[in-house]
Amino acid sequence: MLGHHYTHTFLETAVASLNAGCNLELSYRLRSNVFMHIPKALAMGNITLQMLRDRVRPLFYTRMRLGEFDPPTMNPYRGLDLSTVQSPEHRNLSLEAAVKSFVLLKNAWGTLPLRAQDLLDKSLAVVGPFADNPRVLFGDYAPVPEPQYIYTPRRGLETLPANVTFAAGCHEPRCHWYSRAEVVSAVRAADVVVVCLGTGIDVETEAKDRRDLDLPGHQLDLLQDAVR
């Protein structure tokens, strides 16, 4: 209604949403949310009581399963803390999910995977604005991360038996300011170079779309300098 003008009134929007199967509204900065008009829609015959029951049933079933209507002492979710969330079992599952979700576009000359035994006494350079900045590694709507549990590419690669050097080149994804000398110095003597580039929520997020898929700012320059 407000952004795309698909509907024209709150009442019309409520009816269209319910007909589409929506049963939960996130009303951000609206003085009066859309679903407050459901009673009027019901009274006018725009929706039926049975439809309303069908929409409410799964919503409240989920809330009941989450224990929202139980006394706090009976709700097992209230007892969860970082010792549970960050347990070895959960961390191993997260690692497995990360490994299985990687998309490898190219692997020329069998460069990957990097094996610890092959890197012994080798020099490894990790460069780019995403190499060691925990803040930019999380996408939109991510929870507030605990720094102690975040492994940036640099931190992870430093666990390998290699001599790791690091250079950000630019310190934020927009990469307006770029230090070519810093990157060239880090990669010049390296046997392996890992370049960490991207966008992050500084560049694109909900309601902040981009007109192209190019790397932001001087990130392409950084990549080309590392390759050269």
C-alpha positions, 0 to 999 in steps of 0.5 A: 500500500505505502510503497508499491500502491498495490492496495489503497487502504488499510482495510483493503490491505488487510483483506488482501493479506489474509486472502494470500495466507498471511497471518502475522504482521510486522508493522514498522513505524505505523501508528495503526497497523494493518491487521487492526482492521480485521474486525471491520473486514469481518463485520463487512463480510470481506472475510469469513470467521472460518478464514480468520480461525484458519489464519490464527490457528498455526500462529498460536500453535507455534506460540504455544510450542515456544512456551509463550503462554507457560509460566517462565519456570516451565519454559525450557527455552528461557534456560538457554545460554551461550554454553548451550548455543555455543556447545561443541555439538552446535559449533560442529554442526555450524561448521558442517553447514558452512562447508556444505553450503560453499559454492566453488565457481572455479578451481584452476590447477587444483589449488583448493583445498588448502591442506595444512601439510602442504603449507608447512613453512610456506608464506600465505597472504590474506588481503581485502576488506573482508579478511579481518573485519568481523562486523562486515561478515554478517548479513542483514537480520543477523543476530548480534554476534559474540566476538569471541566466537567469530573466526574471520578468514585471517583468524582461521587461516592463522591456525594453519602452519604457515607464515600468515601476512595480512593487509586490508587494503581498504577498511570498509566494503565501500572501499573509497580509500585504498592502499595499493602499497599495503596490499602489494607489500603483503602479497609480494613474497607469498606462496598463496594469496587469499583475497576476501572481497564482497559487499555486506550490509554497508553497501546493500541491504533491505531497501538499499538495492544496487544498480550493478553487480560490480565490486564496490569502490576500489575492490577490483583494483585490489584484486587486480593488484593481488593477481599481478 
